Amino acid sequence: MTTSTSLPGADQPNKIDLSTLQTESRNPRTTELDVVSTLDMCRMFNHEDMLVPMAVSQHLEAIARIIDRLTERVRRGGRVVYLGAGTSGRLGVLDASEIPPTYSADPSLFVGLIAGGDHALRHPVEGAEDSREDCIGTLRSLSPPVGPEDSVIGIASSGRTPWVLGGVEYAKSIGCFTAGIACASPSALRTEGNCEEVVECVVGGEVVTGSTRMKAGTATKLILNMISSGVMIRIGKTFGNLMVDVRTSNDKLVVRARGILRSILDSLPSTTDLALVSAGKLDLEDDAAVSELIERCGGVKVAAVVLRQSQPITRLRGLSKLHIVAFASAIPFALIIIALLSRLSLFSAAKSPSAHTRAFTGVGMAWFCSGRSNDELITRLRHEGLIHSDRVADAMRKVDRAHYVPETGAAYEDSPQRIGFGATISAPHMHAHATENLLPLFPSADKQHCAVLDVGSGSGYLAAVFHYLAPHSQVVGIEHLQELVDLGKHNLEKDKVPVGHGPGKVNVVLGDGRKGWPESAPYQVIHVGAAAPHIPQELIDQLDSPGRMFIPVGVGHQDIYQVDKSATGEITKKKLFGVMYVPLTDPDKQWSG
């Protein structure tokens, strides 16, 4: 998609002047580069490279401000999008691609875009960087498109690459946080006024004149390292300098995870009593036992909490991962985390309104039910005891998550994924748990007139599952942002789920979910995908008799409540387990965090 060519600063190839750019200047210290010995040539390289960290050090305050701004927006569900051409683009793609394996982060959290597309990573695409408008089309073509909750960082050694400038200008116009990284000053990234923060790290002439993959590239890599690592640290992905969210996907990382867990325990205050651990509950020197604990707990963080509670691993062998985390998440969960991981900013991450439902992400729970297909995902959820019934398994098999997530390559990961507009699709294990809890109140497949309400329906995934559980019923999904209403409808239609008002359809509506949707009440089933400070009376009033509601409740500490209304109208409330959800709030607060 292209836009009008009347944008300010549109491409003017005949007026390009590179003579004033520091990145194009000739380095007087390397003019004899081609005639010196190979060793002296290497010394020239090394000497010039040593100047780069000093140049970067002059911009630490600006880099820190960028990290803080990005962290705020990532906690609200925003993505970080890098834009660049040539070497700058490749460095952005490299940095973004290293975040998921290093920190077990959502693959869509950091996105690297390069002029000319992924083909340009290995093959030069001539002229791709010269169009401001093409970058706008690239940003709009992301799934979901870049929106005001996202952040866009333009990377251009020269500071004047048209493709990058056009993308940053567009991002600012739709409300994104924008920043620029250049190795020239003054740069167009600054002078055009479309970046809220600009790092102009001047490293001087290159060893080989104009070869910005050298010093400029090194400076860019150092800055990107700080930015992405800094954001991950700020959202609680480390304990000290330990990667406590390491994903044990190969033998080396399994060994690393064991070492991290042991290091955490070694760093506890001397008053901590781990006698029970060494007294037969768990031998910390037994690699197999430590690895089993980490796997059963789904990661190092929860394993550390379990050890701190001195729970025997034999007890864990009989529990599903959900029960282990529910145990570790319950009171005195907060006290344990604060005592054990006092330097780990778990709660700042857990409060992140990055999803309508994001249970347990505050403790970095990395689930191991992920599959290579939707069928394999459901099979693993059932194997782990998260799905008990054939009916729920069948319904979830009919709803392909690939139709409801922006990153289809990660469609079958058992983790929350961002869908844009400050929201995510919940992890499959939470969908499974909620559906199993509500199943007894769903009508039999041949029953006609009943209604189901999904508050905070987001991507539409769970509404689709509810449709297949009761195919003759009216399912209502309610969202308070029109963008999410439109997204949910689009996904449902893509998955060939009937959309609209009436029995056998899913009706996605715009409204305040705290007040329910009286037009289709009463509801035999109500699912709420965000935490209310108290259970809204309007939702209780709209429950049928009998009826059941599944809702997270609380501010700070939260619990899942099961609210039942009997056939005679009697209300009972049952607390199930502790969770971390985003608040059930106003649209403007969702955007502003």
Phi and psi in degrees as a GROMACS rama.xvg file:
@    title "Ramachandran Plot"
@    xaxis  label "Phi"
@    yaxis  label "Psi"
@TYPE xy
-120.62  164.226  THR-2
-123.508  178.441  THR-3
-58.0639  145.841  SER-4
-85.6134  14.2018  THR-5
-92.0825  12.8114  SER-6
-60.15  144.259  LEU-7
-59.392  138.637  PRO-8
73.2007  24.0557  GLY-9
-58.9706  163.191  ALA-10
-56.7554  132.669  ASP-11
-135.719  75.2828  GLN-12
-59.5861  -27.772  PRO-13
-76.3288  -8.8959  ASN-14
-111.258  12.3935  LYS-15
-68.6634  127.952  ILE-16
-128.939  109.347  ASP-17
-95.5358  -2.15568  LEU-18
-65.2329  -24.9278  SER-19
-95.2045  -2.29951  THR-20
-81.5693  128.879  LEU-21
-62.3616  -29.7438  GLN-22
-68.834  -16.9922  THR-23
-102.971  -1.09994  GLU-24
-74.2355  154.389  SER-25
-87.296  132.275  ARG-26
-83.2788  115.313  ASN-27
-67.8637  -16.8522  PRO-28
-84.0965  -9.57586  ARG-29
-125.604  23.4172  THR-30
-67.6566  -21.8077  THR-31
-98.9517  21.476  GLU-32
-55.1231  -35.9593  LEU-33
-84.9666  -5.99493  ASP-34
-117.86  -12.1005  VAL-35
-77.4214  168.689  VAL-36
-66.2725  162.678  SER-37
-61.1817  -38.608  THR-38
-64.3861  -43.9382  LEU-39
-65.9841  -34.3894  ASP-40
-61.2918  -43.8771  MET-41
-64.676  -35.4679  CYS-42
-64.5108  -37.1966  ARG-43
-62.96  -46.5521  MET-44
-54.5805  -51.3623  PHE-45
-63.8358  -41.4  ASN-46
-62.8698  -44.6113  HIS-47
-66.5739  -37.816  GLU-48
-63.7268  -33.0324  ASP-49
-65.0479  -20.1209  MET-50
-77.784  -19.3759  LEU-51
-66.8513  -50.2302  VAL-52
-58.3215  -34.8344  PRO-53
-65.1996  -38.5459  MET-54
-65.5148  -41.7291  ALA-55
-63.0952  -37.4176  VAL-56
-60.502  -21.0714  SER-57
-75.2643  -5.89446  GLN-58
-124.222  19.7354  HIS-59
-64.4973  -35.6601  LEU-60
-63.2162  -43.3273  GLU-61
-66.0163  -41.1516  ALA-62
-62.2465  -41.9218  ILE-63
-62.6224  -39.8588  ALA-64
-63.4667  -40.3328  ARG-65
-62.1945  -44.8312  ILE-66
-58.3067  -45.6906  ILE-67
-64.4031  -41.2761  ASP-68
-66.3598  -42.1826  ARG-69
-64.1941  -41.135  LEU-70
-59.797  -44.2729  THR-71
-55.7039  -44.1908  GLU-72
-79.4194  -33.7586  ARG-73
-62.6321  -38.9266  VAL-74
-64.7877  -22.403  ARG-75
-93.3042  6.25812  ARG-76
98.9428  5.24169  GLY-77
-78.2602  156.755  GLY-78
-98.6562  162.048  ARG-79
-111.475  120.209  VAL-80
-115.29  121.664  VAL-81
-93.6833  137.49  TYR-82
-120.959  132.623  LEU-83
-166.402  163.155  GLY-84
-122.545  149.347  ALA-85
59.6099  -135.631  GLY-86
-57.599  -42.0383  THR-87
-60.27  -42.0207  SER-88
-66.0383  -41.1171  GLY-89
-64.4704  -38.7622  ARG-90
-66.1623  -37.6935  LEU-91
-64.7195  -43.8875  GLY-92
-63.1778  -42.6625  VAL-93
-59.8873  -48.5207  LEU-94
-62.2046  -45.0823  ASP-95
-63.6265  -37.8631  ALA-96
-73.3183  -17.8295  SER-97
-88.1423  -11.2602  GLU-98
-70.1579  -47.5331  ILE-99
-58.7441  -49.0144  PRO-100
-70.5756  -28.4796  PRO-101
-76.0434  -39.6358  THR-102
-122.017  12.8137  TYR-103
51.9122  38.7041  SER-104
-88.7264  159.228  ALA-105
-56.8028  128.693  ASP-106
-59.507  -20.3727  PRO-107
-91.9368  1.6944  SER-108
-67.5657  -48.4184  LEU-109
-112.31  128.173  PHE-110
-123.82  125.766  VAL-111
-104.944  125.019  GLY-112
-119.588  135.567  LEU-113
-123.608  139.092  ILE-114
-57.8184  129.382  ALA-115
95.1581  -3.50507  GLY-116
77.7877  -178.221  GLY-117
-59.1432  -26.6183  ASP-118
-57.5869  -32.0399  HIS-119
-72.9885  -8.82378  ALA-120
-64.455  -35.1626  LEU-121
-111.614  -20.9744  ARG-122
-130.742  129.931  HIS-123
-63.1713  137.268  PRO-124
-113.81  98.5665  VAL-125
-62.0707  133.335  GLU-126
81.678  -5.02424  GLY-127
-63.4531  -29.7003  ALA-128
-82.9101  -4.41484  GLU-129
-88.7563  -3.83789  ASP-130
-112.606  120.599  SER-131
-67.161  -38.2716  ARG-132
-68.9383  -33.1035  GLU-133
-61.4366  -35.6945  ASP-134
-66.6562  -35.0816  CYS-135
-61.0513  -43.7419  ILE-136
-61.5254  -38.1298  GLY-137
-64.3023  -43.572  THR-138
-65.0775  -37.8277  LEU-139
-71.5232  -24.4184  ARG-140
-85.1357  -8.73968  SER-141
-60.8764  154.594  LEU-142
-118.738  107.292  SER-143
-75.365  165.552  PRO-144
-61.0118  154.971  PRO-145
-57.4582  133.339  VAL-146
-130.711  179.025  GLY-147
-65.3462  -16.0314  PRO-148
-81.6045  -11.3333  GLU-149
-87.9831  166.605  ASP-150
-122.705  140.376  SER-151
-124.934  127.835  VAL-152
-116.938  116.604  ILE-153
-87.0999  129.397  GLY-154
-117.766  119.222  ILE-155
-154.567  113.066  ALA-156
-54.429  -43.6466  SER-157
-75.9043  -19.711  SER-158
75.1883  9.62655  GLY-159
-132.454  9.09773  ARG-160
-61.1761  118.015  THR-161
-56.1812  -42.5006  PRO-162
-58.3904  -42.4266  TRP-163
-70.3895  -45.1481  VAL-164
-60.7483  -41.3928  LEU-165
-64.7086  -39.9003  GLY-166
-66.4342  -41.9949  GLY-167
-66.0471  -40.9408  VAL-168
-60.4431  -45.1809  GLU-169
-64.248  -43.3165  TYR-170
-60.0605  -42.3871  ALA-171
-62.9417  -38.3473  LYS-172
-66.1584  -22.7211  SER-173
-103.451  6.71303  ILE-174
98.7581  9.00812  GLY-175
-70.8367  154.688  CYS-176
-75.5857  132.755  PHE-177
-125.703  142.551  THR-178
-143.181  159.999  ALA-179
-132.496  147.54  GLY-180
-126.572  120.131  ILE-181
-137.253  163.927  ALA-182
-120.089  29.1574  CYS-183
-140.576  152.194  ALA-184
-150.616  133.414  SER-185
-75.7818  144.554  PRO-186
-108.386  157.464  SER-187
-64.8208  -26.6863  ALA-188
-58.2179  -31.9661  LEU-189
-89.0827  -47.4187  ARG-190
-69.397  -26.7627  THR-191
-73.6354  -15.9074  GLU-192
76.3147  19.1144  GLY-193
-100.123  0.865047  ASN-194
-113.244  131.293  CYS-195
-73.9164  -29.9427  GLU-196
-135.762  139.263  GLU-197
-133.886  130.241  VAL-198
-104.526  113.022  VAL-199
-109.361  89.1582  GLU-200
-95.0122  92.3876  CYS-201
-80.4166  117.799  VAL-202
-107.344  0.413062  VAL-203
82.7536  -177.804  GLY-204
-59.9234  146.359  GLY-205
-78.0916  159.628  GLU-206
-55.5361  -45.677  VAL-207
-107.472  116.412  VAL-208
-52.1063  125.862  THR-209
82.9432  -4.45945  GLY-210
-85.3022  81.7982  SER-211
-74.9644  1.28996  THR-212
-74.4846  -7.4792  ARG-213
-90.2363  -102.005  MET-214
-65.7898  -43.733  LYS-215
-62.2434  -40.5613  ALA-216
-64.4344  -40.7129  GLY-217
-63.7656  -43.8081  THR-218
-61.1358  -43.266  ALA-219
-61.2566  -44.2547  THR-220
-62.5238  -42.1402  LYS-221
-61.6517  -41.7369  LEU-222
-67.8528  -44.5289  ILE-223
-63.858  -38.452  LEU-224
-55.5269  -46.8488  ASN-225
-65.4193  -42.6349  MET-226
-64.9128  -54.2404  ILE-227
-69.5575  -41.6447  SER-228
-65.8169  -39.4873  SER-229
-61.2961  -42.1445  GLY-230
-63.4877  -44.2924  VAL-231
-61.7404  -40.3733  MET-232
-64.5323  -42.7004  ILE-233
-67.2505  -25.7629  ARG-234
-95.1514  9.99324  ILE-235
92.9121  29.1281  GLY-236
-90.6248  0.653757  LYS-237
-134.02  156.038  THR-238
-117.807  107.217  PHE-239
63.3693  -122.425  GLY-240
-109.781  23.4517  ASN-241
-98.2899  134.79  LEU-242
-82.9582  83.7477  MET-243
-74.6934  -6.25026  VAL-244
-105.227  24.7707  ASP-245
-59.0464  137.545  VAL-246
-94.5428  118.338  ARG-247
-81.9162  70.1549  THR-248
-97.668  -4.40459  SER-249
-151.462  174.039  ASN-250
-60.5974  -40.931  ASP-251
-60.5817  -41.78  LYS-252
-74.3224  -27.6113  LEU-253
-63.2389  -45.7178  VAL-254
-62.9511  -41.7875  VAL-255
-62.1554  -42.2417  ARG-256
-61.867  -41.6064  ALA-257
-61.546  -42.7596  ARG-258
-64.5193  -38.1245  GLY-259
-65.3094  -45.0898  ILE-260
-60.4865  -43.6936  LEU-261
-65.1437  -37.2545  ARG-262
-65.652  -39.0559  SER-263
-61.1684  -45.833  ILE-264
-66.2808  -36.1389  LEU-265
-64.8181  -27.0503  ASP-266
-88.082  -2.51769  SER-267
-65.6534  154.42  LEU-268
-55.929  148.89  PRO-269
-62.1188  -19.4844  SER-270
-77.3259  -10.7972  THR-271
-67.6475  130.875  THR-272
-95.212  104.685  ASP-273
-110.024  22.2008  LEU-274
-60.1943  -37.7125  ALA-275
-64.4981  -30.2842  LEU-276
-65.6646  -45.8315  VAL-277
-79.8771  -11.3346  SER-278
-96.0338  39.9083  ALA-279
102.378  -13.0429  GLY-280
-73.2044  -40.861  LYS-281
-160.275  126.293  LEU-282
-88.2963  109.045  ASP-283
-65.6215  -13.635  LEU-284
-88.6503  -7.25636  GLU-285
-88.414  102.565  ASP-286
-57.4238  -43.2745  ASP-287
-64.4324  -41.2407  ALA-288
-68.0526  -40.1848  ALA-289
-66.2559  -42.0516  VAL-290
-63.5958  -39.2423  SER-291
-64.2563  -41.2825  GLU-292
-61.0025  -46.3378  LEU-293
-61.7299  -42.8548  ILE-294
-66.7634  -44.1301  GLU-295
-63.7977  -34.9193  ARG-296
-83.9075  -12.4567  CYS-297
82.9688  9.3571  GLY-298
157.22  171.538  GLY-299
-67.6355  -40.3547  VAL-300
-59.504  -52.7154  LYS-301
-69.7151  -32.9906  VAL-302
-59.4927  -39.7509  ALA-303
-64.8046  -40.3013  ALA-304
-64.3408  -43.6005  VAL-305
-62.1389  -42.7572  VAL-306
-63.0806  -39.2865  LEU-307
-64.2037  -27.0273  ARG-308
-86.1114  -1.64163  GLN-309
57.9189  46.6944  SER-310
-92.569  131.569  GLN-311
-69.0481  142.257  PRO-312
-66.0266  -25.3961  ILE-313
-61.8588  -31.4522  THR-314
-68.6586  -37.5123  ARG-315
-69.4534  -27.6817  LEU-316
-62.1493  -23.6404  ARG-317
-94.5931  4.38649  GLY-318
-113.092  150.217  LEU-319
-75.7738  163.895  SER-320
-60.2769  -36.2474  LYS-321
-61.3292  -43.2831  LEU-322
-67.2841  -36.4273  HIS-323
-61.4907  -46.0854  ILE-324
-71.3185  -35.9495  VAL-325
-60.8688  -40.7369  ALA-326
-62.8271  -47.0888  PHE-327
-72.8583  -20.3159  ALA-328
-90.2278  -16.0801  SER-329
-75.8818  163.03  ALA-330
-58.4485  132.846  ILE-331
-93.326  51.646  PRO-332
-51.6895  -50.2268  PHE-333
-60.7037  -41.4718  ALA-334
-66.2896  -38.2189  LEU-335
-64.9219  -47.5909  ILE-336
-60.3784  -44.9922  ILE-337
-63.7807  -40.3621  ILE-338
-71.9715  -38.4868  ALA-339
-84.5503  -43.3068  LEU-340
-121.759  55.8802  LEU-341
-61.6971  -24.4612  SER-342
-94.8972  0.418916  ARG-343
-96.5128  119.496  LEU-344
-81.3601  59.8821  SER-345
-65.4331  -42.4409  LEU-346
-74.5417  -28.1667  PHE-347
-65.5906  -33.9016  SER-348
-75.2795  -39.9561  ALA-349
-66.7339  -28.1198  ALA-350
-77.9114  -5.43448  LYS-351
-57.9743  118.251  SER-352
-79.8122  58.362  PRO-353
-96.7576  8.25421  SER-354
-158.148  154.303  ALA-355
-70.7323  -33.603  HIS-356
-136.732  126.307  THR-357
-145.195  62.4957  ARG-358
-70.4991  139.034  ALA-359
71.257  -1.10756  PHE-360
-69.8225  -18.7647  THR-361
-61.473  -27.737  GLY-362
-101.739  16.8524  VAL-363
61.6455  39.0822  GLY-364
-70.2394  114.565  MET-365
-102.672  105.448  ALA-366
-79.5318  154.819  TRP-367
-116.023  30.3497  PHE-368
-98.453  3.21467  CYS-369
-58.5021  149.182  SER-370
-134.578  175.981  GLY-371
-91.6154  -8.64013  ARG-372
-148.421  168.095  SER-373
-62.6121  -39.7431  ASN-374
-63.4636  -41.9932  ASP-375
-67.2256  -38.0945  GLU-376
-59.2788  -47.6115  LEU-377
-66.1019  -38.9109  ILE-378
-60.1442  -42.0434  THR-379
-71.2318  -37.3548  ARG-380
-61.3148  -37.4596  LEU-381
-71.6501  -40.0953  ARG-382
-60.4903  -36.0951  HIS-383
-82.6947  0.0251258  GLU-384
83.1712  10.8463  GLY-385
-82.1584  -27.2049  LEU-386
-113.847  126.075  ILE-387
-104.302  -32.6161  HIS-388
-107.815  149.838  SER-389
-62.0284  -36.1143  ASP-390
-65.2644  -44.6369  ARG-391
-67.0683  -42.7186  VAL-392
-59.2662  -44.7612  ALA-393
-63.4903  -43.157  ASP-394
-64.2118  -43.2049  ALA-395
-70.3576  -28.6575  MET-396
-67.9433  -29.8259  ARG-397
-76.6512  -15.4654  LYS-398
-108.144  103.665  VAL-399
-78.2956  115.619  ASP-400
-60.9528  -20.8941  ARG-401
-60.7711  -23.6574  ALA-402
-81.5174  -7.18413  HIS-403
-121.91  1.41097  TYR-404
-120.875  149.16  VAL-405
-74.9039  -31.1048  PRO-406
-102.536  93.445  GLU-407
-64.8727  -23.7255  THR-408
-66.6952  -20.898  GLY-409
-112.274  20.8419  ALA-410
-61.0595  -31.7281  ALA-411
-107.184  19.7068  TYR-412
-79.5135  139.452  GLU-413
-86.4033  69.7337  ASP-414
-154.939  157.089  SER-415
-65.7056  150.545  PRO-416
-137.98  139.56  GLN-417
-69.1748  138.681  ARG-418
-117.97  4.12492  ILE-419
93.6187  169.482  GLY-420
59.593  33.6179  PHE-421
72.4975  22.685  GLY-422
-135.513  162.837  ALA-423
-135.354  168.339  THR-424
-90.913  133.16  ILE-425
-66.1282  163.238  SER-426
-65.8736  145.577  ALA-427
-56.0159  -33.2299  PRO-428
-65.451  -31.6912  HIS-429
-74.6834  -37.2705  MET-430
-60.0248  -41.7012  HIS-431
-63.6522  -44.6428  ALA-432
-64.6692  -45.0508  HIS-433
-61.8556  -43.2889  ALA-434
-66.8344  -41.6375  THR-435
-61.8343  -39.5641  GLU-436
-64.49  -37.7403  ASN-437
-85.9407  -14.3938  LEU-438
-53.1717  -41.7038  LEU-439
-59.6591  -21.6475  PRO-440
-96.8738  -3.28601  LEU-441
-74.1136  143.787  PHE-442
-72.7919  161.538  PRO-443
-64.1297  159.973  SER-444
-59.1188  -26.2572  ALA-445
-95.1856  0.487093  ASP-446
-80.8086  142.533  LYS-447
-93.8514  -76.3973  GLN-448
-86.5091  90.4709  HIS-449
-144.031  169.464  CYS-450
-138.556  146.541  ALA-451
-128.378  134.506  VAL-452
-116.764  127.57  LEU-453
-115.136  104.262  ASP-454
-85.2534  120.291  VAL-455
81.3799  52.8714  GLY-456
-72.4599  -18.3047  SER-457
53.1349  -116.794  GLY-458
-67.3596  -20.0322  SER-459
95.4397  -3.11166  GLY-460
-59.8205  -53.5486  TYR-461
-68.2193  -32.3726  LEU-462
-60.7585  -37.1759  ALA-463
-67.041  -41.2369  ALA-464
-60.5242  -44.7514  VAL-465
-60.0799  -37.8604  PHE-466
-59.595  -43.698  HIS-467
-75.754  -22.1087  TYR-468
-70.8331  -33.0287  LEU-469
-139.065  76.7058  ALA-470
-64.5539  -15.34  PRO-471
-99.8737  4.21296  HIS-472
-95.5792  164.287  SER-473
-92.8368  119.671  GLN-474
-105.195  128.446  VAL-475
-113.484  123.485  VAL-476
-106.797  130.934  GLY-477
-121.811  133.807  ILE-478
-134.628  150.095  GLU-479
-99.5818  5.53771  HIS-480
-120.91  130.001  LEU-481
-61.0664  -34.3756  GLN-482
-61.1238  -38.3743  GLU-483
-75.4504  -33.0237  LEU-484
-59.3986  -47.8942  VAL-485
-64.4444  -40.7255  ASP-486
-63.5943  -45.1798  LEU-487
-60.0675  -45.2282  GLY-488
-61.1758  -44.0369  LYS-489
-59.9557  -45.7334  HIS-490
-64.9137  -42.5247  ASN-491
-63.2952  -43.017  LEU-492
-65.1385  -38.0419  GLU-493
-62.397  -33.5249  LYS-494
-89.8374  8.39864  ASP-495
61.9633  33.6399  LYS-496
-91.6189  129.39  VAL-497
-60.7902  128.89  PRO-498
-115.147  134.777  VAL-499
143.487  -178.023  GLY-500
-89.585  135.357  HIS-501
126.269  166.04  GLY-502
-57.75  141.903  PRO-503
79.6553  11.725  GLY-504
-132.413  162.844  LYS-505
-108.068  121.599  VAL-506
-108.317  110.876  ASN-507
-97.3457  120.913  VAL-508
-124.15  159.149  VAL-509
-97.3181  124.811  LEU-510
178.939  176.625  GLY-511
-85.8934  104.967  ASP-512
-60.8575  -22.7721  GLY-513
-64.8295  -22.8301  ARG-514
-101.465  4.10789  LYS-515
68.7668  -157.182  GLY-516
-141.737  85.6277  TRP-517
-58.6332  -26.8423  PRO-518
-56.9034  -31.778  GLU-519
-109.571  4.53017  SER-520
-70.8935  160.268  ALA-521
-82.6755  159.404  PRO-522
-112.171  132.599  TYR-523
-74.9576  -26.5819  GLN-524
-134.721  130.704  VAL-525
-128.979  125.805  ILE-526
-113.977  132.8  HIS-527
-118.57  127.733  VAL-528
-104.462  23.2671  GLY-529
-154.608  155.853  ALA-530
-85.5132  125.15  ALA-531
-94.8296  146.079  ALA-532
-63.216  -27.5394  PRO-533
-150.081  165.993  HIS-534
-74.8807  117.93  ILE-535
-61.4894  129.496  PRO-536
-63.763  -32.7654  GLN-537
-58.7004  -37.7297  GLU-538
-71.9425  -38.6693  LEU-539
-61.7605  -42.0405  ILE-540
-63.0322  -31.2774  ASP-541
-87.8045  -0.775044  GLN-542
-71.7275  139.258  LEU-543
-74.7714  170.296  ASP-544
-118.372  100.888  SER-545
-85.2389  160.501  PRO-546
-162.47  161.669  GLY-547
-139.435  142.34  ARG-548
-123.644  139.121  MET-549
-113.693  113.83  PHE-550
-147.449  132.617  ILE-551
-80.3876  138.08  PRO-552
-134.461  135.435  VAL-553
136.357  160.268  GLY-554
-121.514  125.42  VAL-555
83.0404  -98.7616  GLY-556
-78.6232  134.552  HIS-557
-128.566  151.702  GLN-558
-134.981  149.328  ASP-559
-79.9381  130.916  ILE-560
-114.281  139.771  TYR-561
-103.166  116.953  GLN-562
-110.377  119.095  VAL-563
-113.345  138.949  ASP-564
-114.777  123.275  LYS-565
-77.2238  174.309  SER-566
-62.5675  -22.3284  ALA-567
-97.1528  4.23715  THR-568
91.7656  4.43901  GLY-569
-73.9807  135.892  GLU-570
-103.07  129.901  ILE-571
-127.2  143.352  THR-572
-125.223  130.005  LYS-573
-126.804  123.726  LYS-574
-81.6557  128.384  LYS-575
-98.82  -58.3277  LEU-576
-166.106  163.386  PHE-577
-79.0412  145.495  GLY-578
-145.729  176.116  VAL-579
-130.68  105.166  MET-580
-116.844  163.256  TYR-581
-79.1652  159.824  VAL-582
-74.0581  147.928  PRO-583
-80.7868  104.858  LEU-584
-141.2  -170.331  THR-585
-82.1956  156.178  ASP-586
-57.3029  -42.0406  PRO-587
-67.8439  -31.861  ASP-588
-72.9861  -30.8516  LYS-589
-64.1525  -40.9114  GLN-590
-70.1769  -41.1181  TRP-591
-86.6753  -18.5357  SER-592
